[in-house]
Amino acid sequence: MDANLLDKRNEALDVNSRVGQQANLAITTRGSDWYFTVCAIMTVSSLGVMGWALTKPRRNRLFHYISAGLLFVAAISYFSMGANLGQTPIQAEFVRSSSQVRSAGTREIFYVRYIDWFVTTPLLLLDLLLTAGLPWPTILIAILADWIMVVCGLVGALIETRYKWGYFVFGCVAFLYVAYALVWDGRQHASVLGGSIKRTYNMCGVLLIFIWFLYPIAWGVSEGGNVIHPDSEAIFYGILDIIAKPVFTFLLLWGHRNIDPSALGLNIREPGAAPAGPVEKQHHSGDHGHLGGNTAADAQNGRHDGATNGHHAAHAANGATTAAV
């Protein structure tokens, strides 16, 4: 009886087998269990980060909110994959002799994973590049390159022919620009700021770059080359995502415990706080201009009155002279 209960504990694959088309090569219950495990890790991490944020002043919560949001999106994505949803069958380009992938005609492609990456990877970059104090134009172009990388990965995964590898190359080129922004631009700015900022950026930047370099390998042996079984794909991507999201997040936020957002150029007011100084200065400048205008007008009136009085005095003097004669 206990064995039957264990067998029925995860019925997601059976329940959702009627949803959409099913691939010849797809995850098994083991893969589904692993996806749900990662979902739980992402959910608990997101809630933990939100709880951590509540212990901070509101002006210091920006990085906590970004991190909690990306972790929650990842949790939704892994829930979908654990339930075998958000997938579509694609004819495998390579049919291998390996017993693990011998059944491939069609292979299961989780497009929901790429939706996850389209949302979460820019937020990871935002977390890291804001830590370096980079200007917004540099951050935005890095995020654009990241979006190109993710979209190319998705399009390549959905293509059945060898042309998928063209999109793989385009995606890798975009990734190299992201790596350049992190390794060169970000490191330079963080080095100038020094201290905790430099240490936190270097630690988290090295971790993220190393992990992200492994994603093209994972893509090549799973969606691209059909080398490993979807269960192995789940483990590969799951481990990478755990390191790139929860582990990265907690290291980053731990580093930020001694960093004032204003040191990064993030001047965030507490709710209800008075506006910053420049607004007051502009207000006083207007008053001074108004007073200056009145003063100038008064001076002009004074000159006019002085000239009039002088004219009257001269006229009186002339009259006195005539009377004396």
C-alpha beads as a LAMMPS data file, in Angstrom:
LAMMPS data file: protein, C-alpha beads

325 atoms
324 bonds

1 atom types
1 bond types

-500.0 500.0 xlo xhi
-500.0 500.0 ylo yhi
-500.0 500.0 zlo zhi

Masses

1 110.0

Atoms # bond

1 1 1 0.000 0.000 0.000
2 1 1 2.825 2.373 0.827
3 1 1 4.429 1.620 -2.524
4 1 1 1.179 2.452 -4.300
5 1 1 0.957 5.753 -2.440
6 1 1 4.512 6.625 -3.465
7 1 1 3.756 5.761 -7.090
8 1 1 0.716 8.037 -7.085
9 1 1 2.354 10.937 -5.270
10 1 1 3.276 12.748 -8.502
11 1 1 0.518 12.348 -11.074
12 1 1 1.327 15.506 -13.043
13 1 1 2.451 13.668 -16.177
14 1 1 -0.689 11.525 -16.270
15 1 1 -3.044 14.402 -15.510
16 1 1 -1.523 16.683 -18.160
17 1 1 -0.890 14.057 -20.819
18 1 1 -3.997 15.283 -22.631
19 1 1 -2.781 18.894 -22.720
20 1 1 -1.309 19.662 -26.128
21 1 1 0.826 17.327 -28.199
22 1 1 3.256 14.989 -26.449
23 1 1 6.777 14.201 -27.646
24 1 1 8.298 10.753 -28.122
25 1 1 11.185 11.775 -25.860
26 1 1 9.986 13.607 -22.743
27 1 1 10.613 13.846 -19.020
28 1 1 9.655 10.970 -16.751
29 1 1 8.365 11.151 -13.183
30 1 1 11.969 11.550 -12.003
31 1 1 12.378 14.653 -14.150
32 1 1 9.033 16.013 -12.969
33 1 1 10.008 15.454 -9.325
34 1 1 13.258 17.336 -9.855
35 1 1 11.481 20.272 -11.518
36 1 1 9.061 20.499 -8.589
37 1 1 12.016 20.378 -6.182
38 1 1 13.657 23.329 -7.933
39 1 1 10.282 25.109 -7.901
40 1 1 10.185 24.711 -4.113
41 1 1 13.758 26.054 -3.792
42 1 1 12.897 29.104 -5.906
43 1 1 9.671 29.755 -3.977
44 1 1 11.281 29.506 -0.542
45 1 1 14.170 31.700 -1.715
46 1 1 11.772 34.344 -3.040
47 1 1 9.816 34.427 0.211
48 1 1 13.057 34.537 2.189
49 1 1 14.325 37.510 0.211
50 1 1 11.017 39.345 0.705
51 1 1 11.221 38.693 4.427
52 1 1 14.794 39.972 4.414
53 1 1 13.639 43.117 2.611
54 1 1 11.181 43.892 5.418
55 1 1 14.105 44.183 7.844
56 1 1 15.650 46.983 5.762
57 1 1 14.705 50.652 5.362
58 1 1 12.577 51.099 2.264
59 1 1 15.275 53.065 0.458
60 1 1 17.542 49.989 0.779
61 1 1 15.092 47.416 -0.623
62 1 1 15.597 47.862 -4.362
63 1 1 17.931 44.883 -4.829
64 1 1 15.771 42.707 -2.572
65 1 1 12.656 43.471 -4.650
66 1 1 14.424 42.772 -7.951
67 1 1 15.814 39.492 -6.628
68 1 1 12.536 38.319 -5.069
69 1 1 10.733 39.038 -8.336
70 1 1 13.108 37.044 -10.524
71 1 1 13.063 34.114 -8.083
72 1 1 9.261 34.053 -8.081
73 1 1 9.140 34.047 -11.889
74 1 1 11.596 31.139 -11.890
75 1 1 9.370 29.292 -9.414
76 1 1 6.383 29.629 -11.772
77 1 1 8.490 28.399 -14.678
78 1 1 9.685 25.306 -12.792
79 1 1 6.171 24.545 -11.605
80 1 1 5.051 24.571 -15.248
81 1 1 7.881 22.266 -16.333
82 1 1 7.257 19.913 -13.403
83 1 1 3.643 19.656 -14.538
84 1 1 4.877 19.001 -18.103
85 1 1 3.222 22.197 -19.324
86 1 1 4.666 24.973 -21.465
87 1 1 6.279 22.460 -23.837
88 1 1 5.974 21.450 -27.468
89 1 1 7.339 18.449 -29.430
90 1 1 9.994 19.225 -32.053
91 1 1 11.488 16.743 -34.506
92 1 1 15.021 15.984 -33.293
93 1 1 17.744 16.797 -35.811
94 1 1 20.015 14.004 -34.552
95 1 1 18.695 10.547 -33.732
96 1 1 21.295 8.942 -31.467
97 1 1 22.032 5.283 -30.873
98 1 1 22.205 5.881 -27.119
99 1 1 19.536 4.007 -25.203
100 1 1 18.546 7.213 -23.419
101 1 1 17.546 9.091 -26.579
102 1 1 16.868 6.220 -28.993
103 1 1 13.114 6.885 -28.902
104 1 1 13.548 10.347 -30.413
105 1 1 11.514 11.180 -33.324
106 1 1 10.281 14.242 -31.498
107 1 1 11.876 15.777 -28.435
108 1 1 10.133 17.828 -25.767
109 1 1 11.121 21.526 -25.831
110 1 1 10.098 23.666 -22.856
111 1 1 9.440 27.119 -24.301
112 1 1 8.338 28.256 -20.829
113 1 1 12.013 28.067 -19.825
114 1 1 12.839 30.797 -22.341
115 1 1 9.964 32.958 -21.139
116 1 1 11.513 32.614 -17.680
117 1 1 14.942 33.622 -18.977
118 1 1 13.513 36.555 -20.947
119 1 1 12.219 38.002 -17.661
120 1 1 14.799 36.851 -15.119
121 1 1 18.166 37.221 -16.861
122 1 1 17.738 40.994 -17.428
123 1 1 16.872 41.316 -13.728
124 1 1 20.051 39.436 -12.812
125 1 1 22.023 41.821 -15.008
126 1 1 20.217 44.778 -13.471
127 1 1 21.142 43.569 -9.991
128 1 1 24.791 43.222 -10.917
129 1 1 25.289 46.269 -13.142
130 1 1 23.530 48.602 -10.703
131 1 1 25.936 47.286 -8.069
132 1 1 28.801 48.539 -10.239
133 1 1 27.138 51.959 -10.579
134 1 1 27.053 51.730 -14.381
135 1 1 25.182 54.439 -16.319
136 1 1 21.741 53.541 -17.659
137 1 1 22.690 53.521 -21.381
138 1 1 25.325 50.835 -20.694
139 1 1 22.858 48.794 -18.648
140 1 1 20.141 49.011 -21.291
141 1 1 22.371 47.887 -24.173
142 1 1 23.554 44.918 -22.100
143 1 1 19.929 43.958 -21.398
144 1 1 19.105 44.275 -25.112
145 1 1 21.975 41.910 -25.956
146 1 1 20.691 39.518 -23.296
147 1 1 17.204 39.529 -24.843
148 1 1 18.705 38.776 -28.264
149 1 1 20.615 35.861 -26.714
150 1 1 17.472 34.362 -25.136
151 1 1 15.292 34.796 -28.232
152 1 1 17.939 33.183 -30.440
153 1 1 18.085 30.238 -28.049
154 1 1 14.318 29.788 -28.220
155 1 1 14.094 30.100 -32.005
156 1 1 16.993 27.682 -32.438
157 1 1 15.378 25.144 -30.115
158 1 1 12.126 25.255 -32.117
159 1 1 13.812 24.693 -35.495
160 1 1 14.133 21.090 -36.719
161 1 1 16.916 21.552 -39.276
162 1 1 20.609 22.365 -38.999
163 1 1 19.755 26.054 -39.389
164 1 1 19.118 26.054 -35.637
165 1 1 22.873 26.336 -35.218
166 1 1 22.856 29.697 -36.974
167 1 1 20.646 31.058 -34.202
168 1 1 22.929 29.391 -31.682
169 1 1 25.878 31.363 -33.104
170 1 1 23.905 34.635 -33.074
171 1 1 22.984 33.993 -29.458
172 1 1 26.599 33.291 -28.519
173 1 1 27.731 36.552 -30.136
174 1 1 25.124 38.449 -28.114
175 1 1 26.296 36.626 -24.991
176 1 1 29.887 37.677 -25.643
177 1 1 28.773 41.313 -25.549
178 1 1 27.012 40.695 -22.224
179 1 1 30.216 39.110 -20.923
180 1 1 32.194 42.126 -22.148
181 1 1 29.859 44.509 -20.307
182 1 1 30.282 42.515 -17.098
183 1 1 34.017 41.834 -17.299
184 1 1 35.165 45.187 -18.691
185 1 1 32.664 48.009 -18.108
186 1 1 31.254 46.692 -14.854
187 1 1 34.601 45.780 -13.315
188 1 1 36.098 49.178 -14.173
189 1 1 33.243 51.088 -12.548
190 1 1 33.215 48.855 -9.488
191 1 1 36.991 49.267 -9.086
192 1 1 36.641 53.037 -9.042
193 1 1 34.007 52.841 -6.296
194 1 1 36.158 50.371 -4.348
195 1 1 35.502 48.809 -0.940
196 1 1 32.447 46.595 -0.448
197 1 1 31.134 47.540 -3.885
198 1 1 34.231 46.223 -5.640
199 1 1 34.344 43.025 -3.569
200 1 1 30.645 42.276 -4.030
201 1 1 30.707 42.953 -7.775
202 1 1 33.827 40.866 -8.416
203 1 1 32.530 37.916 -6.375
204 1 1 29.061 37.873 -7.953
205 1 1 30.283 38.819 -11.429
206 1 1 32.769 35.941 -11.612
207 1 1 30.102 33.504 -10.413
208 1 1 27.501 34.677 -12.924
209 1 1 29.859 34.722 -15.908
210 1 1 31.179 31.234 -15.114
211 1 1 27.676 29.770 -14.770
212 1 1 26.339 31.537 -17.868
213 1 1 29.165 30.106 -19.965
214 1 1 27.807 26.631 -19.150
215 1 1 24.311 27.351 -20.532
216 1 1 25.349 27.097 -24.220
217 1 1 26.859 23.691 -23.404
218 1 1 23.603 22.600 -21.778
219 1 1 21.676 23.829 -24.835
220 1 1 24.033 22.034 -27.214
221 1 1 23.634 18.619 -25.572
222 1 1 19.888 18.878 -25.014
223 1 1 17.642 20.982 -27.284
224 1 1 20.361 21.432 -29.886
225 1 1 22.174 18.122 -30.251
226 1 1 19.749 15.650 -28.596
227 1 1 22.646 14.020 -26.718
228 1 1 21.124 13.651 -23.238
229 1 1 17.679 12.584 -22.036
230 1 1 15.180 15.313 -20.972
231 1 1 15.548 14.096 -17.353
232 1 1 19.293 14.774 -17.551
233 1 1 18.518 18.098 -19.208
234 1 1 16.290 18.945 -16.246
235 1 1 19.103 18.219 -13.784
236 1 1 21.675 20.167 -15.833
237 1 1 19.541 23.300 -16.219
238 1 1 18.162 23.010 -12.691
239 1 1 21.613 23.024 -11.068
240 1 1 22.690 25.963 -13.224
241 1 1 19.558 27.915 -12.348
242 1 1 19.901 27.236 -8.621
243 1 1 23.441 28.646 -8.668
244 1 1 22.609 31.531 -11.026
245 1 1 19.522 32.616 -9.098
246 1 1 19.197 31.734 -5.367
247 1 1 22.942 31.333 -4.683
248 1 1 23.847 34.443 -6.687
249 1 1 21.021 36.406 -5.064
250 1 1 21.997 35.661 -1.483
251 1 1 25.670 36.420 -2.166
252 1 1 24.734 39.729 -3.778
253 1 1 22.369 40.787 -1.013
254 1 1 24.855 39.777 1.661
255 1 1 27.435 42.005 -0.035
256 1 1 24.922 44.863 -0.146
257 1 1 24.443 44.879 3.620
258 1 1 27.254 47.479 3.922
259 1 1 26.534 49.411 0.715
260 1 1 24.553 52.653 0.741
261 1 1 22.434 52.996 -2.451
262 1 1 23.499 56.649 -2.741
263 1 1 27.092 55.439 -3.272
264 1 1 25.821 53.766 -6.475
265 1 1 24.041 56.907 -7.668
266 1 1 20.653 55.576 -6.509
267 1 1 19.100 58.478 -4.629
268 1 1 15.909 56.879 -3.305
269 1 1 13.712 58.810 -0.832
270 1 1 11.874 57.190 2.012
271 1 1 8.061 57.439 1.581
272 1 1 6.861 60.757 2.994
273 1 1 10.353 62.240 3.142
274 1 1 10.898 65.830 2.023
275 1 1 12.034 66.339 -1.584
276 1 1 15.731 66.653 -2.262
277 1 1 17.570 69.968 -2.016
278 1 1 17.449 71.126 -5.660
279 1 1 13.650 71.548 -5.521
280 1 1 13.965 73.937 -2.579
281 1 1 16.753 75.843 -4.309
282 1 1 14.667 76.318 -7.388
283 1 1 11.819 77.641 -5.249
284 1 1 14.051 80.138 -3.441
285 1 1 15.674 81.172 -6.688
286 1 1 12.249 82.084 -8.005
287 1 1 11.537 84.180 -4.912
288 1 1 14.854 85.931 -5.246
289 1 1 14.187 86.654 -8.871
290 1 1 10.819 88.137 -7.921
291 1 1 12.389 90.260 -5.204
292 1 1 15.129 91.281 -7.560
293 1 1 12.543 92.394 -10.060
294 1 1 10.814 94.552 -7.429
295 1 1 14.109 96.038 -6.365
296 1 1 14.966 96.933 -9.920
297 1 1 11.564 98.510 -10.387
298 1 1 11.933 100.472 -7.166
299 1 1 15.359 101.660 -8.230
300 1 1 13.941 102.769 -11.534
301 1 1 11.170 104.663 -9.727
302 1 1 13.765 106.226 -7.454
303 1 1 15.775 107.455 -10.388
304 1 1 12.626 108.875 -11.973
305 1 1 11.597 110.641 -8.749
306 1 1 15.118 111.989 -8.291
307 1 1 15.203 113.374 -11.788
308 1 1 11.787 115.010 -11.321
309 1 1 12.748 116.569 -8.029
310 1 1 15.962 117.853 -9.541
311 1 1 14.067 119.461 -12.373
312 1 1 11.703 121.193 -9.940
313 1 1 14.632 122.449 -7.866
314 1 1 16.333 123.922 -10.914
315 1 1 13.149 125.662 -11.967
316 1 1 12.768 127.195 -8.501
317 1 1 16.336 128.456 -8.562
318 1 1 15.821 130.144 -11.909
319 1 1 12.705 131.856 -10.568
320 1 1 14.599 133.174 -7.572
321 1 1 17.344 134.603 -9.764
322 1 1 14.857 136.458 -11.995
323 1 1 13.129 138.022 -8.954
324 1 1 16.457 139.266 -7.590
325 1 1 17.267 140.996 -10.883

Bonds

1 1 1 2
2 1 2 3
3 1 3 4
4 1 4 5
5 1 5 6
6 1 6 7
7 1 7 8
8 1 8 9
9 1 9 10
10 1 10 11
11 1 11 12
12 1 12 13
13 1 13 14
14 1 14 15
15 1 15 16
16 1 16 17
17 1 17 18
18 1 18 19
19 1 19 20
20 1 20 21
21 1 21 22
22 1 22 23
23 1 23 24
24 1 24 25
25 1 25 26
26 1 26 27
27 1 27 28
28 1 28 29
29 1 29 30
30 1 30 31
31 1 31 32
32 1 32 33
33 1 33 34
34 1 34 35
35 1 35 36
36 1 36 37
37 1 37 38
38 1 38 39
39 1 39 40
40 1 40 41
41 1 41 42
42 1 42 43
43 1 43 44
44 1 44 45
45 1 45 46
46 1 46 47
47 1 47 48
48 1 48 49
49 1 49 50
50 1 50 51
51 1 51 52
52 1 52 53
53 1 53 54
54 1 54 55
55 1 55 56
56 1 56 57
57 1 57 58
58 1 58 59
59 1 59 60
60 1 60 61
61 1 61 62
62 1 62 63
63 1 63 64
64 1 64 65
65 1 65 66
66 1 66 67
67 1 67 68
68 1 68 69
69 1 69 70
70 1 70 71
71 1 71 72
72 1 72 73
73 1 73 74
74 1 74 75
75 1 75 76
76 1 76 77
77 1 77 78
78 1 78 79
79 1 79 80
80 1 80 81
81 1 81 82
82 1 82 83
83 1 83 84
84 1 84 85
85 1 85 86
86 1 86 87
87 1 87 88
88 1 88 89
89 1 89 90
90 1 90 91
91 1 91 92
92 1 92 93
93 1 93 94
94 1 94 95
95 1 95 96
96 1 96 97
97 1 97 98
98 1 98 99
99 1 99 100
100 1 100 101
101 1 101 102
102 1 102 103
103 1 103 104
104 1 104 105
105 1 105 106
106 1 106 107
107 1 107 108
108 1 108 109
109 1 109 110
110 1 110 111
111 1 111 112
112 1 112 113
113 1 113 114
114 1 114 115
115 1 115 116
116 1 116 117
117 1 117 118
118 1 118 119
119 1 119 120
120 1 120 121
121 1 121 122
122 1 122 123
123 1 123 124
124 1 124 125
125 1 125 126
126 1 126 127
127 1 127 128
128 1 128 129
129 1 129 130
130 1 130 131
131 1 131 132
132 1 132 133
133 1 133 134
134 1 134 135
135 1 135 136
136 1 136 137
137 1 137 138
138 1 138 139
139 1 139 140
140 1 140 141
141 1 141 142
142 1 142 143
143 1 143 144
144 1 144 145
145 1 145 146
146 1 146 147
147 1 147 148
148 1 148 149
149 1 149 150
150 1 150 151
151 1 151 152
152 1 152 153
153 1 153 154
154 1 154 155
155 1 155 156
156 1 156 157
157 1 157 158
158 1 158 159
159 1 159 160
160 1 160 161
161 1 161 162
162 1 162 163
163 1 163 164
164 1 164 165
165 1 165 166
166 1 166 167
167 1 167 168
168 1 168 169
169 1 169 170
170 1 170 171
171 1 171 172
172 1 172 173
173 1 173 174
174 1 174 175
175 1 175 176
176 1 176 177
177 1 177 178
178 1 178 179
179 1 179 180
180 1 180 181
181 1 181 182
182 1 182 183
183 1 183 184
184 1 184 185
185 1 185 186
186 1 186 187
187 1 187 188
188 1 188 189
189 1 189 190
190 1 190 191
191 1 191 192
192 1 192 193
193 1 193 194
194 1 194 195
195 1 195 196
196 1 196 197
197 1 197 198
198 1 198 199
199 1 199 200
200 1 200 201
201 1 201 202
202 1 202 203
203 1 203 204
204 1 204 205
205 1 205 206
206 1 206 207
207 1 207 208
208 1 208 209
209 1 209 210
210 1 210 211
211 1 211 212
212 1 212 213
213 1 213 214
214 1 214 215
215 1 215 216
216 1 216 217
217 1 217 218
218 1 218 219
219 1 219 220
220 1 220 221
221 1 221 222
222 1 222 223
223 1 223 224
224 1 224 225
225 1 225 226
226 1 226 227
227 1 227 228
228 1 228 229
229 1 229 230
230 1 230 231
231 1 231 232
232 1 232 233
233 1 233 234
234 1 234 235
235 1 235 236
236 1 236 237
237 1 237 238
238 1 238 239
239 1 239 240
240 1 240 241
241 1 241 242
242 1 242 243
243 1 243 244
244 1 244 245
245 1 245 246
246 1 246 247
247 1 247 248
248 1 248 249
249 1 249 250
250 1 250 251
251 1 251 252
252 1 252 253
253 1 253 254
254 1 254 255
255 1 255 256
256 1 256 257
257 1 257 258
258 1 258 259
259 1 259 260
260 1 260 261
261 1 261 262
262 1 262 263
263 1 263 264
264 1 264 265
265 1 265 266
266 1 266 267
267 1 267 268
268 1 268 269
269 1 269 270
270 1 270 271
271 1 271 272
272 1 272 273
273 1 273 274
274 1 274 275
275 1 275 276
276 1 276 277
277 1 277 278
278 1 278 279
279 1 279 280
280 1 280 281
281 1 281 282
282 1 282 283
283 1 283 284
284 1 284 285
285 1 285 286
286 1 286 287
287 1 287 288
288 1 288 289
289 1 289 290
290 1 290 291
291 1 291 292
292 1 292 293
293 1 293 294
294 1 294 295
295 1 295 296
296 1 296 297
297 1 297 298
298 1 298 299
299 1 299 300
300 1 300 301
301 1 301 302
302 1 302 303
303 1 303 304
304 1 304 305
305 1 305 306
306 1 306 307
307 1 307 308
308 1 308 309
309 1 309 310
310 1 310 311
311 1 311 312
312 1 312 313
313 1 313 314
314 1 314 315
315 1 315 316
316 1 316 317
317 1 317 318
318 1 318 319
319 1 319 320
320 1 320 321
321 1 321 322
322 1 322 323
323 1 323 324
324 1 324 325
